[in-house]
Amino acid sequence: MANRMRIGALLGASLAFACSMAAHAASTNGGLGATHYNLSSLKANGHYDRFIVTWRPGSAEQANPALMQQSMGVALNRAGLMRATLGAQGRMQAPVQAAYGRRLAIGADLLRTSRKLDRNEAAALMSQIASNPAVLHVAPDVLRHPVSDIAAPANLRPATLQPSDPQYRDYQWDLKAPSGSATAFGDRDYGGSRVNAAWSLANGANGQGIVIAVLDTGITTHVDVNTQLAGAGYDFITDHLLSGRKQDGRKPGGWDAGDWTTSEPWKSMCTDEFDPPQPSSWHGTHVASTVGAERTNNGIGLAGIAYRARVLPIRVLGHCGGYDSDISDAIIWAAGGHVAGVPDNTHPARVINLSLGGYGQCTADDPMGQAIALANRRGATVVVAAGNDGDDVANYSPASCPGAVTVAATGITSRRAYYSNYGRGIDLAAPGGGIYAGDKNSGKQVSDGFIWQALNSGTTRPVANASSYAGYAGTSQATPHVSGTVALMQAARLARGLKLLSPAQVLDILKRTAATPKVKPDRLIGAGILDSYAAVSLAIAKAPSVSQATPLDNGVARTGQSGAKGSQVVYRIDVPAGAGRLSVHTSGGSGDVTLYLRHGAPATPEDYHCRSDHPGTTESVVLNHPAAGSWYVAVVGKTAYRGVSVQGSYTLLR
């Protein structure tokens, strides 16, 4: 998540200073300083035969797969798994053997066992692996799944689509202003994201377009879906049972070959009373369409968000889901990083959408945490679905990974969708659909309870050039609203000759411009509901000129200051040579503000030397030995504020 403090170099080392504020800096090194292992993804009824091990740099094992396998064998022996045991139903189980898998892009290695282990066996093995001094971290290679969306019933689907985007008006409440206007179905829209207004500022295009990578089930051909980059994508699924291919291995192209579980071997492998057999979901096509692949203003069907961006589909989910090891490789590849055995991505993404996940707590040391950190360093914003379990997001991965922008779901009334995960780990919410009338947790399912987009009509394998549409509800649908908006933000900046925002800057803008829900949230859902227009507007807002800065006299407070949400008011204090200390404070009044400070030019949320950001209006920055000259103070409204005092003061050395 975004750092709370940033300290920049000021005009060279000679102007270095101490910047004191009550804030904390987020770790960016992965935190791989101590050996530990993560058992949080292990379920009581789960079975595991794949483990991801990060070795200490310079260790003998790190450079030698044979030694890795030997070390795994020692751990199996110590865990009591290298002897025949009595298993379920009284059957004898052979001793467990170890095998080397492959090296991941994060530098960790995949090791496998000859049979699946139950939770206790897996925990014992991981503990023994971690006891080796050469090991830094151990995690199970967990199967993740598309976030379990709720499908709209067939009777709510639009009639045969006809003539620009004729069903946009009736069905896509989620892209419009939350003004309370009546929809075609009689509901009042208080939950829209103002994408329609953002289109007046950007459409995702700049040159060849911002690239959005959608890591999901892949994409299918459809009369209303742009699959321009499908061939440039990649199928990262290595296990043939998940990919549906005859052999293990990856394959060029981001096409969705289907993920049905209605036939063998998948019916036996991955269905039960809680997860019944299902036809192919075409989940990736729906998500990609929302983010921008849906052709827009073409007289057919529905609209996508960043419709002039380029959507890069990457298949990481197949029959029964997809493994962390494959998903983490795909994240790095999507951002332009190198993955052994795969040609480098010629279309690096600035936005990566992950509408997938599963149980478990993600740390910076885990494979997903490391992959997201590497993608962030390459400038890619990684947007992740919070999950549809109605639970604390802290218990789900990759939603809880550091560096991810984590998205909850709301409905047309602006209520938190009853299924949406929640908690302190949520950054913001976006339209995901409430399913039932009034966004309640039961009752009559309504058209305005879903997010509508293109979908394939095949039950197993895809139908070529399909023309069907369907509604889904879930955080899977909320997430591409944010991803599409990020693409609009970045494209708008490029179109105006501005440099791209960093992932931390993107998150800061998304949170500062999020709208307050009309219905008070029953659980924490972050900063509010996505406001696409406000986010794009702030992303391209020009810094106030020097002449617009309000002067501050030394030690004299300017009282009664006010501003709107997202407003940026700049002040200036002139510091003489020889000053020993500079203090800038805001206090009093009501609302919530952030304080930025910069030397020589107006501070902005994207360009500053110091920052103070706490709930409320009390902010403070203190500099020792400040450089002489003009210091600019920016007070930015996280919410509307009024009656706030702004004061700057300096002391002179005697």
C-alpha positions in Angstrom: 0.0 0.0 0.0 1.1 3.6 -0.3 3.9 4.9 1.8 2.9 7.4 4.4 6.1 9.4 4.1 8.4 10.3 1.2 11.7 12.1 1.6 13.3 13.4 -1.6 16.8 14.7 -2.2 16.8 18.5 -2.2 19.0 20.1 -4.8 21.9 17.8 -4.1 23.6 16.5 -0.9 24.5 20.0 0.3 20.9 20.7 1.0 20.1 17.5 2.9 17.8 17.9 5.9 15.9 16.0 8.5 12.2 15.7 7.9 10.3 14.8 11.0 6.6 13.7 11.1 4.6 11.0 12.8 4.4 8.6 9.9 5.8 5.3 8.8 7.5 4.1 5.7 6.5 0.8 4.0 9.1 -1.8 3.3 10.0 -2.4 -0.3 12.7 -5.1 0.0 10.4 -8.1 0.4 11.5 -8.5 4.0 13.5 -11.7 3.3 15.8 -11.3 6.3 14.7 -14.2 8.4 13.5 -17.8 7.9 9.8 -18.4 8.2 7.0 -20.1 6.6 3.3 -19.3 5.9 0.7 -21.9 6.9 -2.3 -19.5 6.6 -3.3 -20.9 3.2 -3.5 -24.5 4.4 -7.1 -25.7 4.9 -8.2 -28.4 7.3 -9.6 -30.5 4.5 -6.9 -29.5 1.9 -4.2 -31.6 0.2 -0.9 -30.2 -1.0 2.0 -31.6 -3.1 3.7 -28.4 -4.3 5.9 -26.1 -2.2 7.7 -22.8 -3.0 11.0 -22.4 -1.3 13.2 -19.2 -1.3 16.8 -20.0 -0.6 19.3 -17.7 1.0 21.5 -16.0 -1.6 24.9 -17.6 -1.9 23.8 -20.9 -0.4 24.8 -24.1 -2.1 21.2 -25.2 -2.5 20.3 -22.0 -4.4 22.5 -22.9 -7.3 22.0 -26.7 -7.4 18.6 -28.4 -7.9 20.0 -31.7 -6.8 20.9 -30.2 -3.5 17.4 -28.7 -3.2 15.9 -32.1 -3.8 18.3 -33.6 -1.2 17.4 -31.0 1.3 13.7 -31.7 0.7 14.3 -35.4 1.3 15.9 -34.6 4.7 12.9 -32.5 5.6 10.5 -35.3 4.6 12.5 -37.8 6.7 12.4 -35.5 9.8 8.7 -34.9 9.2 8.1 -38.7 9.4 7.0 -38.9 5.8 9.6 -41.2 4.3 8.1 -44.3 5.8 5.0 -46.2 4.8 2.0 -44.9 6.7 -1.6 -46.0 7.2 -3.8 -43.5 5.2 -7.5 -43.0 4.8 -9.8 -46.0 4.6 -7.0 -48.2 6.0 -4.9 -48.1 2.9 -1.1 -48.2 3.2 0.6 -45.1 1.7 4.1 -45.4 0.2 6.9 -43.2 1.5 6.9 -39.7 0.1 9.6 -38.8 -2.3 10.7 -35.3 -3.4 11.2 -33.9 -6.9 12.5 -30.6 -8.3 10.0 -28.6 -10.3 11.4 -25.3 -11.7 12.7 -21.9 -10.8 10.1 -19.1 -10.5 10.7 -15.6 -11.8 10.9 -14.3 -8.2 14.0 -16.5 -7.8 12.3 -19.1 -5.6 12.0 -22.7 -6.5 9.1 -25.1 -6.9 9.5 -28.5 -5.2 7.0 -31.3 -5.3 6.1 -34.4 -3.3 5.1 -37.8 -4.8 1.7 -37.7 -3.2 -0.6 -35.0 -1.8 -0.2 -34.3 1.9 -3.0 -33.4 4.3 -2.8 -30.2 6.3 -0.9 -31.6 9.2 1.6 -33.4 7.0 2.1 -30.3 4.9 2.6 -28.1 8.0 5.2 -30.6 9.4 7.1 -30.7 6.2 7.2 -26.9 5.8 8.4 -26.5 9.3 11.3 -29.0 8.6 12.2 -27.3 5.3 12.3 -23.9 7.1 14.7 -25.3 9.7 17.4 -25.5 7.1 19.7 -22.4 7.5 19.8 -22.1 3.7 16.1 -21.5 3.5 14.6 -18.0 3.8 10.9 -18.7 3.2 8.5 -21.6 2.5 4.9 -21.4 1.2 2.5 -24.0 -0.2 1.8 -23.6 -3.9 -1.9 -23.0 -3.5 -4.6 -23.2 -6.2 -6.4 -19.9 -6.7 -9.7 -19.5 -8.4 -11.8 -16.8 -10.2 -13.5 -14.9 -7.4 -16.8 -16.7 -7.1 -19.2 -14.4 -8.9 -23.0 -14.7 -8.8 -24.5 -15.0 -12.3 -27.7 -13.2 -13.2 -30.6 -15.5 -14.1 -31.3 -15.9 -17.8 -34.7 -14.0 -17.5 -32.9 -10.8 -16.6 -30.6 -10.8 -19.6 -31.2 -8.1 -22.3 -33.1 -9.0 -25.4 -31.4 -9.5 -28.7 -29.0 -6.5 -28.9 -29.6 -4.0 -31.6 -28.6 -0.4 -32.4 -24.4 3.3 -30.5 -24.1 0.6 -27.7 -27.9 0.4 -27.3 -27.9 -1.4 -24.0 -25.5 1.0 -22.3 -28.4 3.3 -21.4 -30.5 0.6 -19.8 -28.0 -1.8 -18.2 -24.8 0.0 -17.3 -25.8 2.0 -14.2 -22.3 1.3 -12.9 -20.6 3.6 -15.4 -22.9 6.6 -14.7 -23.0 9.3 -12.1 -24.4 8.4 -8.6 -26.9 11.2 -9.0 -30.0 9.3 -7.9 -31.4 9.3 -11.5 -33.9 6.6 -12.2 -32.7 3.6 -14.3 -34.7 1.8 -17.0 -35.8 -0.6 -14.3 -37.0 2.0 -11.8 -34.1 2.0 -9.4 -32.2 5.1 -8.2 -28.5 5.1 -9.1 -26.5 6.2 -6.1 -23.6 3.7 -6.8 -22.2 4.6 -10.2 -18.6 5.5 -10.8 -18.8 8.5 -13.2 -16.9 6.7 -16.0 -19.2 8.5 -18.5 -17.9 11.8 -17.3 -14.3 10.6 -17.3 -14.6 9.8 -21.0 -14.7 13.6 -21.6 -11.0 13.6 -20.4 -9.6 10.3 -21.6 -10.6 7.0 -23.3 -7.4 5.0 -22.6 -5.7 5.9 -25.8 -2.3 7.5 -26.3 -0.2 6.5 -29.2 -0.8 2.8 -29.2 -2.7 2.8 -25.9 -2.1 2.0 -22.3 -1.8 -1.8 -21.8 -4.0 -3.5 -19.2 -3.1 -7.1 -18.4 -6.0 -9.2 -17.3 -4.7 -12.4 -15.5 -7.7 -14.7 -15.5 -9.2 -17.5 -17.6 -8.1 -15.9 -20.9 -10.4 -14.4 -23.5 -12.7 -15.6 -26.2 -13.7 -14.2 -29.6 -16.9 -12.1 -29.5 -18.5 -9.8 -32.0 -18.3 -6.9 -29.5 -14.9 -7.6 -27.9 -11.5 -6.4 -29.0 -9.1 -9.3 -28.9 -6.3 -7.5 -30.7 -3.6 -8.6 -28.1 -5.0 -12.1 -27.5 -2.2 -13.6 -29.6 0.4 -11.6 -27.8 -0.8 -12.9 -24.4 0.3 -16.1 -22.9 -1.1 -19.2 -21.3 1.0 -19.6 -18.1 -0.7 -22.8 -16.8 2.0 -25.4 -16.5 0.0 -28.4 -15.2 -1.8 -30.3 -18.1 -4.7 -31.2 -15.8 -5.5 -27.6 -15.2 -4.8 -26.4 -18.8 -6.7 -29.2 -20.4 -3.8 -29.9 -22.7 -2.2 -33.4 -23.2 1.2 -32.4 -21.7 2.5 -30.1 -19.1 3.9 -26.8 -20.3 3.0 -23.2 -21.2 1.6 -22.0 -24.5 1.6 -18.7 -26.5 -1.7 -16.8 -26.6 -4.1 -15.6 -24.0 -7.1 -17.6 -25.3 -9.6 -19.2 -22.9 -9.9 -22.9 -23.8 -12.6 -23.4 -21.1 -12.6 -24.3 -17.4 -15.6 -26.6 -17.1 -15.7 -29.2 -14.3 -18.7 -31.2 -15.4 -16.7 -34.1 -16.8 -13.7 -36.2 -15.7 -11.0 -35.9 -14.6 -12.0 -32.5 -13.2 -15.3 -33.6 -11.7 -13.5 -35.9 -9.3 -10.5 -33.6 -8.8 -12.1 -30.3 -7.8 -15.8 -30.6 -7.1 -17.7 -31.4 -3.9 -21.0 -30.4 -2.2 -19.7 -26.8 -1.7 -18.2 -26.5 -5.3 -20.5 -28.4 -7.6 -19.6 -29.1 -11.2 -19.8 -26.0 -13.4 -19.8 -25.3 -17.1 -17.0 -23.0 -18.4 -17.2 -19.6 -16.7 -15.6 -17.4 -19.4 -14.7 -15.2 -16.4 -11.8 -13.6 -18.2 -13.9 -12.4 -21.1 -16.4 -10.7 -18.8 -13.6 -9.0 -16.7 -11.6 -8.0 -19.8 -14.8 -6.5 -21.4 -15.5 -4.4 -18.3 -11.9 -3.1 -18.1 -12.0 -2.0 -21.8 -12.1 -4.8 -24.3 -15.8 -4.3 -24.9 -16.0 -2.3 -28.1 -17.5 1.0 -27.3 -19.5 3.5 -29.3 -19.8 1.0 -32.1 -23.6 0.6 -32.2 -23.5 -2.8 -30.7 -24.2 -4.1 -27.2 -22.5 -2.5 -24.2 -19.5 -0.3 -23.3 -16.1 -0.9 -21.7 -14.2 1.6 -19.5 -10.8 2.2 -21.0 -12.0 1.3 -24.5 -9.1 2.7 -26.4 -6.5 1.0 -24.1 -5.1 -2.4 -25.2 -6.1 -5.4 -23.1 -3.5 -8.1 -22.8 -5.2 -11.4 -21.7 -3.1 -13.9 -19.8 -4.4 -17.3 -18.9 -3.6 -18.3 -15.3 -6.8 -20.1 -14.4 -8.1 -23.3 -15.9 -9.9 -26.4 -14.8 -9.9 -26.3 -10.9 -8.1 -22.9 -10.8 -4.4 -21.9 -11.0 -1.3 -22.2 -8.9 0.4 -19.3 -7.1 3.6 -20.3 -8.9 2.1 -19.7 -12.3 0.2 -16.6 -11.3 3.3 -15.0 -9.7 5.3 -15.7 -12.9 2.5 -14.1 -15.0 2.4 -11.0 -12.8 6.2 -10.4 -13.4 5.9 -11.2 -17.2 2.9 -8.9 -17.5 4.9 -6.0 -16.1 7.8 -6.6 -18.5 10.0 -8.8 -16.3 11.8 -11.9 -17.6 10.4 -15.4 -17.0 12.6 -18.3 -18.0 11.3 -20.4 -20.9 8.8 -17.7 -22.0 9.5 -15.0 -24.7 9.6 -11.6 -23.1 6.4 -9.6 -23.2 6.5 -7.1 -26.0 3.5 -5.2 -24.5 4.4 -4.4 -20.9 1.4 -3.5 -18.8 1.0 -0.4 -16.7 -2.1 -1.9 -15.0 -2.6 -5.5 -13.9 -6.0 -6.8 -13.0 -6.4 -9.8 -10.7 -10.0 -10.8 -10.2 -8.9 -14.1 -8.5 -7.9 -15.3 -5.1 -8.3 -17.7 -2.2 -7.9 -18.2 1.5 -4.6 -17.3 3.2 -2.7 -14.3 4.4 -0.2 -12.7 2.0 3.0 -11.2 3.3 5.8 -9.5 1.4 7.8 -12.7 1.6 5.2 -14.9 -0.1 5.4 -15.6 -3.9 2.5 -13.3 -4.7 3.8 -10.6 -2.4 7.2 -10.7 -4.1 5.7 -10.7 -7.6 3.5 -7.7 -6.9 6.4 -5.8 -5.4 8.5 -6.5 -8.5 5.6 -5.4 -10.8 5.2 -2.2 -8.7 8.9 -1.4 -9.2 8.4 -1.7 -12.9 5.7 0.9 -12.7 2.7 -1.4 -12.9 -0.3 -0.8 -10.6 -1.7 -4.2 -9.5 -5.5 -4.1 -8.8 -6.9 -7.1 -6.9 -10.4 -8.3 -6.0 -11.1 -8.3 -2.2 -13.1 -11.6 -2.5 -16.8 -12.6 -2.2 -16.8 -14.4 1.2 -18.3 -11.6 3.4 -15.2 -11.9 5.5 -12.1 -9.8 6.6 -9.9 -9.3 3.6 -6.9 -9.9 5.8 -7.6 -13.7 5.4 -7.4 -13.7 1.6 -4.6 -13.7 -1.0 -3.6 -11.9 -3.1 -6.0 -9.4 -1.8 -4.0 -8.9 1.4 -0.6 -8.6 -0.4 1.4 -5.5 0.2 1.5 -3.3 -2.9 -1.9 -4.4 -4.2 -4.8 -2.0 -4.7 -7.6 -4.0 -3.0 -11.2 -3.4 -4.2 -14.5 -4.2 -2.4 -17.9 -4.2 -4.1 -20.9 -2.0 -3.8 -24.3 -2.0 -5.4 -26.6 0.6 -7.0 -27.7 2.0 -3.7 -24.0 2.5 -2.7 -24.3 -0.2 0.0 -21.5 -2.6 0.5 -22.6 -5.7 -1.4 -23.5 -8.3 1.2 -20.9 -10.8 -0.2 -18.0 -8.4 -0.4 -15.0 -8.9 1.8 -14.2 -5.9 4.0 -11.7 -4.6 6.6 -8.7 -2.3 7.0 -6.9 -3.9 4.0 -9.5 -2.5 1.6 -8.3 0.6 -0.3 -11.6 1.5 -2.0 -14.8 0.1 -3.4 -16.3 0.1 -6.9 -19.6 -1.1 -8.5 -19.8 -4.9 -8.3 -23.5 -5.4 -8.1 -25.8 -6.0 -5.2 -27.9 -8.9 -6.8 -31.1 -8.3 -4.9 -33.5 -5.4 -4.9 -32.2 -2.6 -2.7 -28.8 -4.3 -2.5 -30.2 -6.5 0.3 -28.8 -10.0 1.1 -31.9 -11.8 -0.2 -35.1 -11.3 -2.0 -35.8 -10.6 -5.7 -32.9 -10.6 -8.1 -33.0 -7.5 -10.3 -31.3 -6.4 -13.5 -29.7 -3.4 -11.6 -28.1 -5.9 -9.2 -25.5 -7.0 -11.8 -22.6 -5.8 -14.0 -23.4 -6.6 -17.6 -20.8 -7.4 -20.2 -20.1 -9.7 -23.2 -19.8 -13.4 -22.4 -19.3 -16.6 -24.4 -22.3 -18.9 -24.8 -20.4 -22.2 -24.9 -20.9 -24.7 -22.0 -17.4 -26.3 -22.3 -15.3 -25.1 -25.3 -15.8 -21.5 -26.6 -18.2 -20.7 -29.4 -16.4 -18.7 -32.1 -17.5 -15.0 -32.4 -20.2 -15.3 -29.8 -22.8 -12.6 -29.5 -24.2 -13.2 -26.0 -24.1 -11.0 -22.9 -24.5 -11.8 -19.3 -24.6 -10.2 -15.8 -22.3 -11.1 -13.0 -22.0 -9.7 -9.5 -18.8 -9.8 -7.4 -15.6 -8.1 -6.4 -14.3 -9.6 -9.7 -16.5 -7.0 -11.4 -15.6 -4.1 -9.1 -11.9 -4.6 -9.7 -11.9 -3.9 -13.5 -13.8 -0.7 -12.8 -10.7 0.5 -10.9 -8.2 -1.0 -13.4 -9.9 0.7 -16.3 -9.9 4.0 -14.4 -6.2 3.7 -13.7 -5.6 3.2 -17.5 -7.7 6.4 -18.1 -5.6 8.3 -15.6 -2.3 7.2 -17.2 -3.5 7.8 -20.7 -4.7 11.2 -19.9 -1.3 12.2 -18.5 0.5 10.9 -21.5 -1.8 12.7 -23.8 -0.9 16.0 -22.0 2.9 15.3 -22.0 3.0 14.4 -18.3 5.1 11.5 -16.9 3.2 8.4 -15.8 2.2 8.1 -12.1 3.8 5.6 -9.9 1.6 2.9 -8.3 1.8 4.7 -5.0 0.7 8.0 -6.6 -2.2 6.2 -8.4 -3.4 4.7 -5.1 -3.2 8.1 -3.4 -5.3 9.7 -6.1 -7.9 6.9 -6.1 -8.3 7.2 -2.4 -8.4 11.0 -2.3 -11.0 11.2 -4.9 -13.2 8.3 -3.8 -16.9 9.3 -3.2 -18.6 9.0 0.1 -21.4 6.3 -0.1 -24.9 7.6 0.3 -25.6 4.6 2.6 -23.2 4.5 5.5 -21.0 1.3 5.2 -21.8 -1.4 7.7 -18.1 -2.6 7.4 -14.9 -0.9 6.4 -14.6 -0.6 2.6 -11.7 1.8 2.3 -11.8 5.4 1.2 -15.2 5.2 -0.5 -16.5 4.4 -3.9 -14.5 4.9 -7.1 -15.1 8.3 -8.8 -13.5 7.8 -12.2 -14.0 11.4 -13.3 -12.5 12.9 -10.1 -9.6 10.5 -10.3 -8.7 11.3 -13.9 -9.3 15.0 -13.2 -6.8 15.0 -10.3 -4.3 12.9 -12.3 -4.0 15.7 -14.9 -4.5 18.7 -12.6 -1.8 21.2 -13.2 0.2 22.5 -10.2 -0.8 26.0 -9.1 1.6 28.7 -10.3 4.0 30.5 -8.1 1.8 33.6 -8.4 -1.2 31.8 -6.9 0.6 30.9 -3.7 -0.7 32.6 -0.5 2.2 34.1 1.5 2.7 32.9 5.1 4.4 35.3 7.6 6.8 33.8 10.0 4.9 32.5 13.0 1.6 34.0 11.9 -1.3 31.6 11.4 -3.8 32.0 8.6 -7.1 31.0 10.1 -10.5 30.0 8.7 -9.0 28.2 5.6 -11.4 26.0 3.7 -11.5 23.8 0.6 -13.5 21.2 -1.2 -12.7 17.5 -1.5 -9.7 17.1 -3.8 -8.9 20.8 -3.7 -5.3 22.0 -3.6 -4.4 25.3 -1.9 -0.8 26.4 -2.0 1.0 28.7 0.5 4.6 30.1 0.5 6.9 30.9 3.3 10.3 32.6 2.5 13.1 31.3 4.6 16.3 33.4 5.0 19.8 31.9 4.9 21.0 30.5 8.3 17.6 29.2 9.4 17.9 26.4 12.0 14.5 25.0 11.8 11.3 25.2 9.7 7.9 24.1 11.0 4.7 24.0 9.1 1.4 23.0 10.8 -2.3 22.7 10.1 -4.9 22.4 12.9 -8.4 23.1 14.0 -11.6 23.3 12.1 -13.3 20.2 10.6 -12.6 17.8 7.7 -9.5 15.9 6.6 -6.4 17.3 4.9 -3.0 16.2 3.7 0.0 18.5 4.0 2.8 18.6 1.3 6.0 20.7 1.3 8.5 21.5 -1.4 11.4 23.8 -1.9 11.5 26.2 -4.9 8.3 25.2 -6.6 4.7 24.5 -5.6 4.2 21.1 -3.9 1.8 18.7 -5.4 0.7 15.2 -4.4 3.0 13.8 -7.2 6.0 16.0 -6.5 7.0 17.0 -3.0 9.8 16.7 -0.5 7.8 16.0 2.7 4.3 14.9 3.4 2.1 14.6 6.5 -1.1 12.5 6.3 -3.2 11.6 9.3 -7.0 11.5 9.9 -8.4 14.9 10.6 -6.8 18.4 10.1 -3.8 18.2 12.4 -0.7 17.8 10.3 2.9 18.8 10.9 6.2 18.9 9.1 9.5 19.9 10.8 12.8 20.5 8.9 16.2 21.0 10.4 18.5 23.4 8.6 16.2 24.2 5.6 17.7 25.6 2.4 17.2 29.3 2.0 14.5 30.5 -0.4 10.8 29.9 -0.9 9.1 26.8 0.5 5.7 25.9 -0.8 3.0 24.3 1.3 0.1 22.5 -0.3 -3.0 21.7 1.7 -5.1 19.1 -0.1 -8.6 18.2 0.9 -9.0 14.5 1.5 -12.6 15.6 2.3 -14.1 19.0 2.3 -12.7 21.1 5.1 -13.4 24.4 6.8 -12.1 26.6 9.7 -8.5 25.2 9.4 -5.4 27.2 10.5 -2.2 27.0 8.5 1.0 28.3 10.0 4.7 28.3 9.0 7.5 29.4 11.2 11.3 29.3 11.2 14.1 29.9 13.7 17.4 31.6 13.0 20.7 30.3 14.2 22.6 32.8 16.5 
